[in-house]
Amino acid sequence: MNIDRFRGVCMHAVQYFGKTSRKQLAQEECAELIQALSKDMRGKKHNVEEEIADVLIMIEQLTHIYDNYKIEKYREEKIDRLNKLME
Protein backbone atom coordinates (compact mmCIF):
# COMPACT_ATOMS: atom_id res chain seq x y z
CA MET A 1 0.00 0.00 0.00
CA ASN A 2 1.19 3.48 -0.80
CA ILE A 3 1.76 5.20 2.56
CA ASP A 4 1.24 8.70 1.15
CA ARG A 5 -2.14 7.68 -0.29
CA PHE A 6 -3.07 6.00 3.00
CA ARG A 7 -2.24 9.12 5.01
CA GLY A 8 -3.92 11.41 2.49
CA VAL A 9 -7.18 9.46 2.49
CA CYS A 10 -7.18 9.37 6.30
CA MET A 11 -6.54 13.12 6.52
CA HIS A 12 -9.32 13.77 4.01
CA ALA A 13 -11.71 11.56 6.04
CA VAL A 14 -11.14 13.73 9.13
CA GLN A 15 -11.81 16.86 7.10
CA TYR A 16 -14.82 15.36 5.32
CA PHE A 17 -16.58 13.61 8.22
CA GLY A 18 -15.34 15.78 11.10
CA LYS A 19 -13.36 15.09 14.25
CA THR A 20 -16.29 13.97 16.40
CA SER A 21 -17.40 11.42 13.82
CA ARG A 22 -13.88 9.97 13.57
CA LYS A 23 -13.53 9.74 17.36
CA GLN A 24 -16.85 7.90 17.65
CA LEU A 25 -15.94 5.52 14.85
CA ALA A 26 -12.54 4.86 16.43
CA GLN A 27 -14.33 3.80 19.63
CA GLU A 28 -16.60 1.47 17.68
CA GLU A 29 -13.72 -0.09 15.76
CA CYS A 30 -11.72 -0.66 18.96
CA ALA A 31 -14.74 -2.33 20.54
CA GLU A 32 -15.10 -4.60 17.50
CA LEU A 33 -11.42 -5.57 17.80
CA ILE A 34 -11.90 -6.40 21.47
CA GLN A 35 -14.88 -8.59 20.58
CA ALA A 36 -12.97 -10.37 17.79
CA LEU A 37 -10.01 -11.03 20.11
CA SER A 38 -12.37 -12.44 22.74
CA LYS A 39 -13.85 -14.83 20.16
CA ASP A 40 -10.36 -15.92 19.09
CA MET A 41 -9.30 -16.57 22.68
CA ARG A 42 -12.39 -18.73 23.17
CA GLY A 43 -11.55 -20.70 20.04
CA LYS A 44 -14.47 -19.32 18.04
CA LYS A 45 -14.53 -18.03 14.47
CA HIS A 46 -13.15 -14.49 14.39
CA ASN A 47 -12.17 -11.63 12.13
CA VAL A 48 -9.25 -10.25 14.14
CA GLU A 49 -7.18 -9.35 11.09
CA GLU A 50 -9.99 -7.29 9.56
CA GLU A 51 -10.59 -5.49 12.84
CA ILE A 52 -6.87 -4.75 13.23
CA ALA A 53 -6.94 -3.14 9.77
CA ASP A 54 -9.96 -1.05 10.76
CA VAL A 55 -8.30 0.09 14.00
CA LEU A 56 -5.04 0.97 12.23
CA ILE A 57 -6.99 3.12 9.76
CA MET A 58 -8.77 4.86 12.62
CA ILE A 59 -5.51 5.39 14.52
CA GLU A 60 -4.06 7.11 11.46
CA GLN A 61 -7.13 9.36 11.37
CA LEU A 62 -6.70 10.16 15.06
CA THR A 63 -3.12 11.28 14.37
CA HIS A 64 -4.65 14.02 12.22
CA ILE A 65 -6.71 15.18 15.20
CA TYR A 66 -4.28 14.95 18.12
CA ASP A 67 -0.77 16.28 18.81
CA ASN A 68 1.70 14.14 16.87
CA TYR A 69 4.64 15.44 18.89
CA LYS A 70 3.08 14.06 22.07
CA ILE A 71 2.10 10.81 20.35
CA GLU A 72 5.67 10.22 19.14
CA LYS A 73 7.13 11.16 22.54
CA TYR A 74 4.89 8.67 24.35
CA ARG A 75 5.45 6.00 21.72
CA GLU A 76 9.22 6.30 22.09
CA GLU A 77 9.02 6.18 25.90
CA LYS A 78 6.76 3.14 25.84
CA ILE A 79 8.80 1.23 23.26
CA ASP A 80 11.94 1.89 25.35
CA ARG A 81 10.15 0.56 28.42
CA LEU A 82 9.01 -2.54 26.53
CA ASN A 83 12.53 -3.14 25.27
CA LYS A 84 13.93 -2.88 28.80
CA LEU A 85 11.40 -5.43 30.04
CA MET A 86 12.75 -7.91 27.53
CA GLU A 87 16.45 -7.42 28.35
Secondary structure, 3 states (H helix, E strand, C coil): CCHHHHHHHHHHHHHHHCHHHHHHHHHHHHHHHHHHHHHHHCCCCCCHHHHHHHHHHHHHHHCCCCCHHHHHHHHHHHHHHHHHHCC
